[in-house]
Amino acid sequence: MNAQPTAEAAGTIDIGGDITVSRLGFGAMRITGQGIWGEPPDHEQAIATLRRAVELGVNFIDTADSYGPEVSERLIAEALYPYPGELCIATKGGLLRPGPGRWPADGRPAHLREACEGSLRRLRLDQIPLYQFHRPDPKVPLAESIGALAELKDEGKIRHIGVSNFTEEQLREAERIVPVVSVQNRYNAADRSSESLVDLCEQESLAFLPWAPVQQGGENPAVAAAAERHGVSQHQVVLAWLLARSPAILPIPGTGSPGHLEENVAAASIELSPDEVAAIGKGA
């Protein structure tokens, strides 16, 4: 019987010059309740999924205060604290959750400070390794929001700052205020609207965290053909494609199931040919 593949097969990526993690992470959004609201339907399964991720060599976990809200962060601490020394927990702030399916932005400095300090308490951390601004707030000047994160970094509460759902113009504005080490935007084999930002991250040694990494948005014959050729699922193929697309990409597929987690991690061992990578890209 073959051993379960681990995240180490994806290689590593540096974040901020002083954090090195396996290049296949775990997105902790799906360990919460339906609609990313409330407690998970099976608490013990959520805990088991987090612990299994670490067992399989995943040492980058992405979460946010808005997942639940607060539920994902609490479960991470419950399952994994005290944390392994190599584990990097990234979280985000800047969205409110007044109810299921509602995600209004709040980029006010006072809110971001409150959100960051709440995440520190729930995660039981003295410093958040990577804190990401979840989404620009059109009602608040970007410089004010990023400035608040820069202050938290100066205070030692944040080690590195990342941004999410940003354009290149917004990224450049943020970089004029504080160093930015990562970008988290929607990107997958079907949605390539952040293509130029992937290339920019590769050129400038930033990490690119694609959210919704396995969504295909319709049939891609090249994905189906590669899945059949390798004897794996189409979800595994699109994760392998992301890993092959750029060394800057750090996929963070999420699930609340240990079995599905194992399937995602196994994608790190799939080696697509250059022709397969190109064909999948053309099929988007």
WOWOUR-V571773 format. One record per pair of residues at least 4 apart in sequence whose C-alpha atoms are under 8 Angstrom apart, sorted by sequence separation. I is the first residue (numbers start at 1). J is the second residue. D is the distance in whole Angstrom. If there is no record, write none. Layout:
I_J_D ; I_J_D
//
This chain:
5_9_7 ; 7_11_8 ; 8_12_7 ; 14_18_7 ; 15_19_5 ; 32_36_5 ; 33_37_5 ; 34_38_7 ; 39_43_7 ; 42_46_6 ; 43_47_6 ; 44_48_6 ; 45_49_6 ; 46_50_6 ; 47_51_6 ; 48_52_6 ; 49_53_6 ; 50_54_7 ; 51_55_6 ; 52_56_6 ; 53_57_7 ; 54_58_5 ; 63_67_7 ; 65_69_6 ; 66_70_6 ; 67_71_6 ; 68_72_6 ; 70_74_6 ; 71_75_6 ; 72_76_6 ; 73_77_6 ; 74_78_6 ; 75_79_6 ; 76_80_6 ; 77_81_5 ; 80_84_8 ; 83_87_7 ; 98_102_6 ; 107_111_7 ; 108_112_6 ; 109_113_6 ; 110_114_6 ; 111_115_6 ; 112_116_6 ; 113_117_6 ; 114_118_6 ; 115_119_6 ; 116_120_6 ; 117_121_6 ; 118_122_6 ; 119_123_6 ; 120_124_6 ; 121_125_7 ; 136_140_8 ; 137_141_8 ; 140_144_7 ; 141_145_7 ; 142_146_6 ; 143_147_6 ; 144_148_6 ; 145_149_7 ; 146_150_6 ; 147_151_6 ; 148_152_6 ; 149_153_6 ; 150_154_6 ; 151_155_6 ; 152_156_6 ; 153_157_6 ; 154_158_8 ; 166_170_6 ; 167_171_6 ; 168_172_6 ; 169_173_6 ; 170_174_6 ; 171_175_6 ; 172_176_6 ; 173_177_7 ; 174_178_6 ; 175_179_5 ; 187_191_5 ; 188_192_6 ; 194_198_6 ; 195_199_7 ; 196_200_6 ; 197_201_6 ; 198_202_6 ; 199_203_6 ; 200_204_6 ; 201_205_6 ; 202_206_6 ; 216_220_7 ; 220_224_7 ; 221_225_6 ; 222_226_6 ; 223_227_6 ; 224_228_6 ; 225_229_6 ; 226_230_6 ; 227_231_6 ; 228_232_7 ; 232_236_6 ; 233_237_6 ; 234_238_6 ; 235_239_6 ; 236_240_6 ; 237_241_6 ; 238_242_6 ; 239_243_6 ; 240_244_6 ; 241_245_6 ; 242_246_7 ; 243_247_7 ; 245_249_8 ; 256_260_8 ; 257_261_6 ; 258_262_6 ; 259_263_6 ; 260_264_6 ; 261_265_6 ; 262_266_6 ; 263_267_7 ; 264_268_8 ; 266_270_7 ; 272_276_6 ; 273_277_6 ; 274_278_6 ; 275_279_6 ; 276_280_6 ; 277_281_6 ; 278_282_6 ; 279_283_6 ; 280_284_7 ; 14_19_6 ; 15_20_6 ; 32_37_6 ; 33_38_5 ; 53_58_5 ; 54_59_6 ; 65_70_5 ; 67_72_6 ; 76_81_8 ; 77_82_8 ; 97_102_6 ; 98_103_8 ; 106_111_7 ; 107_112_6 ; 120_125_5 ; 137_142_7 ; 140_145_7 ; 152_157_5 ; 153_158_4 ; 166_171_6 ; 174_179_8 ; 175_180_6 ; 186_191_7 ; 187_192_6 ; 201_206_5 ; 202_207_8 ; 219_224_8 ; 227_232_5 ; 228_233_8 ; 232_237_7 ; 255_260_7 ; 256_261_8 ; 272_277_6 ; 14_20_4 ; 15_21_8 ; 30_36_7 ; 32_38_6 ; 33_39_5 ; 34_40_7 ; 40_46_7 ; 53_59_8 ; 64_70_8 ; 65_71_8 ; 67_73_8 ; 96_102_8 ; 97_103_5 ; 106_112_8 ; 120_126_6 ; 136_142_7 ; 152_158_6 ; 153_159_6 ; 174_180_7 ; 187_193_7 ; 201_207_6 ; 227_233_6 ; 243_249_6 ; 255_261_6 ; 13_20_6 ; 14_21_7 ; 29_36_7 ; 32_39_5 ; 33_40_4 ; 34_41_8 ; 65_72_8 ; 96_103_6 ; 97_104_7 ; 120_127_7 ; 153_160_7 ; 186_193_8 ; 187_194_6 ; 201_208_6 ; 227_234_5 ; 242_249_7 ; 243_250_7 ; 254_261_8 ; 12_20_6 ; 13_21_6 ; 32_40_4 ; 33_41_6 ; 64_72_7 ; 65_73_7 ; 95_103_6 ; 96_104_5 ; 120_128_7 ; 153_161_8 ; 163_171_8 ; 186_194_7 ; 187_195_8 ; 226_234_8 ; 243_251_7 ; 12_21_5 ; 13_22_6 ; 31_40_6 ; 32_41_8 ; 63_72_7 ; 64_73_7 ; 95_104_6 ; 96_105_6 ; 149_158_8 ; 185_194_7 ; 227_236_8 ; 242_251_7 ; 12_22_4 ; 13_23_6 ; 63_73_7 ; 95_105_4 ; 96_106_7 ; 198_208_6 ; 224_234_6 ; 227_237_6 ; 11_22_6 ; 12_23_5 ; 94_105_6 ; 95_106_5 ; 150_161_8 ; 223_234_6 ; 226_237_7 ; 253_264_7 ; 10_22_6 ; 11_23_6 ; 94_106_5 ; 95_107_8 ; 149_161_7 ; 239_251_7 ; 10_23_5 ; 94_107_5 ; 133_146_8 ; 8_22_6 ; 10_24_6 ; 32_46_8 ; 223_237_6 ; 7_22_6 ; 8_23_8 ; 31_46_5 ; 223_238_7 ; 7_23_7 ; 8_24_8 ; 7_24_6 ; 94_111_7 ; 163_180_7 ; 166_183_7 ; 7_25_8 ; 94_112_6 ; 161_179_7 ; 162_180_5 ; 165_183_8 ; 166_184_8 ; 183_201_8 ; 93_112_6 ; 160_179_8 ; 161_180_5 ; 162_181_6 ; 163_182_6 ; 164_183_6 ; 165_184_6 ; 166_185_7 ; 182_201_8 ; 160_180_7 ; 161_181_6 ; 162_182_5 ; 163_183_5 ; 164_184_4 ; 165_185_5 ; 94_115_8 ; 160_181_7 ; 161_182_7 ; 162_183_6 ; 163_184_6 ; 164_185_6 ; 165_186_7 ; 214_235_6 ; 93_115_6 ; 162_184_8 ; 188_210_7 ; 93_116_7 ; 183_206_7 ; 185_208_8 ; 187_210_5 ; 188_211_8 ; 181_205_8 ; 182_206_5 ; 183_207_6 ; 184_208_6 ; 185_209_7 ; 186_210_5 ; 187_211_6 ; 188_212_7 ; 189_213_8 ; 214_238_6 ; 181_206_5 ; 182_207_5 ; 183_208_5 ; 184_209_4 ; 185_210_5 ; 186_211_5 ; 187_212_7 ; 188_213_5 ; 189_214_8 ; 190_215_7 ; 191_216_8 ; 213_238_8 ; 214_239_6 ; 239_264_8 ; 243_268_8 ; 50_76_7 ; 61_87_8 ; 63_89_8 ; 64_90_8 ; 65_91_7 ; 66_92_8 ; 180_206_8 ; 181_207_6 ; 182_208_6 ; 183_209_6 ; 184_210_6 ; 185_211_6 ; 186_212_6 ; 187_213_6 ; 188_214_6 ; 189_215_7 ; 190_216_5 ; 191_217_8 ; 213_239_7 ; 26_53_7 ; 59_86_6 ; 60_87_6 ; 61_88_6 ; 62_89_6 ; 63_90_6 ; 64_91_5 ; 65_92_6 ; 66_93_7 ; 131_158_6 ; 150_177_8 ; 182_209_7 ; 184_211_7 ; 186_213_7 ; 188_215_6 ; 189_216_6 ; 190_217_6 ; 236_263_7 ; 240_267_6 ; 47_75_7 ; 51_79_6 ; 59_87_4 ; 60_88_5 ; 61_89_5 ; 62_90_5 ; 63_91_5 ; 64_92_4 ; 65_93_6 ; 69_97_6 ; 91_119_8 ; 107_135_8 ; 130_158_7 ; 131_159_8 ; 133_161_8 ; 135_163_8 ; 142_170_8 ; 146_174_6 ; 150_178_6 ; 188_216_7 ; 190_218_8 ; 236_264_6 ; 239_267_6 ; 240_268_6 ; 244_272_8 ; 39_68_7 ; 46_75_8 ; 47_76_8 ; 50_79_7 ; 51_80_7 ; 59_88_6 ; 60_89_6 ; 61_90_6 ; 62_91_6 ; 63_92_7 ; 64_93_6 ; 66_95_6 ; 107_136_7 ; 127_156_6 ; 128_157_6 ; 129_158_6 ; 130_159_6 ; 131_160_6 ; 132_161_6 ; 133_162_6 ; 134_163_7 ; 135_164_6 ; 136_165_7 ; 168_197_7 ; 213_242_8 ; 235_264_8 ; 239_268_8 ; 240_269_8 ; 37_67_7 ; 38_68_5 ; 50_80_7 ; 60_90_7 ; 66_96_6 ; 105_135_7 ; 107_137_5 ; 127_157_5 ; 128_158_5 ; 129_159_5 ; 130_160_5 ; 131_161_5 ; 132_162_4 ; 133_163_5 ; 134_164_5 ; 135_165_5 ; 136_166_7 ; 143_173_7 ; 147_177_7 ; 167_197_8 ; 236_266_8 ; 237_267_7 ; 240_270_6 ; 36_67_6 ; 37_68_4 ; 38_69_7 ; 47_78_8 ; 48_79_8 ; 66_97_6 ; 105_136_7 ; 106_137_6 ; 126_157_7 ; 127_158_5 ; 128_159_6 ; 129_160_6 ; 130_161_6 ; 131_162_6 ; 132_163_5 ; 133_164_6 ; 134_165_7 ; 135_166_7 ; 142_173_8 ; 143_174_7 ; 146_177_7 ; 147_178_8 ; 236_267_5 ; 240_271_7 ; 241_272_7 ; 26_58_7 ; 36_68_5 ; 37_69_7 ; 39_71_6 ; 47_79_5 ; 105_137_5 ; 107_139_8 ; 108_140_6 ; 127_159_6 ; 128_160_8 ; 130_162_7 ; 132_164_6 ; 142_174_7 ; 146_178_8 ; 240_272_7 ; 245_277_7 ; 25_58_6 ; 28_61_7 ; 36_69_8 ; 38_71_7 ; 107_140_6 ; 112_145_7 ; 237_270_8 ; 244_277_7 ; 24_58_7 ; 25_59_7 ; 26_60_6 ; 27_61_6 ; 28_62_6 ; 29_63_6 ; 106_140_8 ; 143_177_7 ; 236_270_8 ; 22_57_7 ; 25_60_5 ; 26_61_5 ; 27_62_5 ; 28_63_5 ; 29_64_8 ; 32_67_7 ; 33_68_7 ; 107_142_8 ; 109_144_6 ; 113_148_7 ; 22_58_6 ; 24_60_8 ; 25_61_6 ; 26_62_6 ; 27_63_6 ; 32_68_6 ; 108_144_7 ; 109_145_5 ; 112_148_7 ; 113_149_8 ; 241_277_6 ; 21_58_8 ; 22_59_6 ; 25_62_7 ; 91_128_8 ; 108_145_6 ; 112_149_7 ; 120_157_8 ; 21_59_6 ; 22_60_7 ; 29_67_6 ; 90_128_7 ; 93_131_8 ; 107_145_5 ; 109_147_8 ; 110_148_8 ; 213_251_7 ; 21_60_6 ; 32_71_6 ; 89_128_7 ; 90_129_6 ; 91_130_7 ; 92_131_6 ; 93_132_7 ; 94_133_6 ; 95_134_7 ; 109_148_5 ; 113_152_7 ; 210_249_7 ; 213_252_7 ; 214_253_7 ; 241_280_8 ; 32_72_6 ; 89_129_6 ; 90_130_5 ; 91_131_5 ; 92_132_4 ; 93_133_6 ; 94_134_5 ; 95_135_7 ; 109_149_8 ; 208_248_6 ; 209_249_6 ; 210_250_7 ; 211_251_8 ; 213_253_6 ; 230_270_8 ; 31_72_6 ; 88_129_6 ; 89_130_7 ; 90_131_6 ; 91_132_6 ; 92_133_6 ; 93_134_5 ; 94_135_6 ; 207_248_5 ; 208_249_5 ; 209_250_5 ; 210_251_6 ; 211_252_7 ; 212_253_7 ; 88_130_8 ; 90_132_7 ; 92_134_5 ; 94_136_8 ; 206_248_7 ; 207_249_6 ; 208_250_6 ; 209_251_6 ; 210_252_7 ; 211_253_8 ; 29_72_7 ; 81_124_8 ; 94_137_8 ; 205_248_7 ; 207_250_7 ; 209_252_7 ; 28_72_6 ; 202_246_7 ; 77_122_7 ; 202_247_7 ; 73_119_7 ; 77_123_5 ; 202_248_5 ; 226_272_8 ; 76_123_7 ; 77_124_7 ; 199_246_8 ; 201_248_6 ; 74_122_5 ; 198_246_8 ; 7_56_6 ; 8_57_6 ; 70_119_8 ; 73_122_6 ; 74_123_6 ; 189_238_6 ; 6_56_5 ; 7_57_5 ; 8_58_8 ; 65_115_7 ; 73_123_6 ; 188_238_8 ; 198_248_7 ; 226_276_7 ; 5_56_8 ; 6_57_6 ; 7_58_6 ; 198_249_7 ; 6_58_8 ; 70_122_8 ; 189_241_8 ; 65_118_8 ; 189_242_8 ; 65_119_6 ; 188_242_7 ; 222_276_7 ; 222_279_6 ; 223_280_6 ; 222_280_5 ; 221_280_8 ; 220_280_7 ; 222_283_7 ; 37_99_8 ; 221_283_7 ; 37_100_6 ; 220_283_6 ; 36_100_7 ; 220_284_7 ; 21_86_8 ; 35_100_6 ; 36_101_8 ; 21_87_8 ; 35_101_6 ; 21_88_7 ; 19_88_8 ; 189_280_7 ; 189_281_7 ; 192_284_8 ; 190_283_8 ; 191_284_7 ; 190_284_5 ; 189_284_6 ; 16_160_7 ; 16_181_5 ; 15_181_6 ; 15_182_7 ; 16_206_8 ; 62_252_7 ; 15_206_7 ; 61_252_8 ; 15_207_6 ; 14_207_8 ; 13_207_8 ; 53_258_8 ; 49_255_8 ; 52_258_6 ; 56_262_8 ; 49_256_6 ; 49_257_6 ; 53_261_7 ; 49_258_5 ; 52_261_8 ; 56_265_8 ; 46_256_6 ; 48_258_7 ; 45_256_7 ; 46_257_7 ; 45_257_7 ; 49_261_7 ; 45_258_7 ; 23_243_8 ; 30_254_6 ; 31_255_6 ; 32_256_8 ; 25_250_7 ; 26_251_8 ; 27_252_5 ; 29_254_6 ; 30_255_5 ; 31_256_5 ; 23_249_8 ; 24_250_6 ; 25_251_6 ; 26_252_5 ; 27_253_5 ; 28_254_6 ; 29_255_8 ; 30_256_5 ; 23_250_5 ; 24_251_5 ; 25_252_5 ; 26_253_6 ; 27_254_4 ; 28_255_7 ; 23_251_7 ; 24_252_6 ; 25_253_7 ; 26_254_6 ; 27_255_7 ; 10_243_7 ; 13_247_8 ; 13_248_7 ; 13_250_8 ; 24_265_7 ; 24_268_7 ; 5_262_8 ; 4_262_7 ; 7_265_6 ; 10_268_5 ; 6_265_6 ; 7_266_8 ; 9_268_5 ; 10_269_7 ; 5_265_7 ; 6_266_7 ; 8_268_8 ; 9_269_5 ; 5_266_5 ; 7_268_6 ; 4_266_7 ; 6_268_7 ; 5_268_8 ; 6_269_8 ; 5_269_7
//
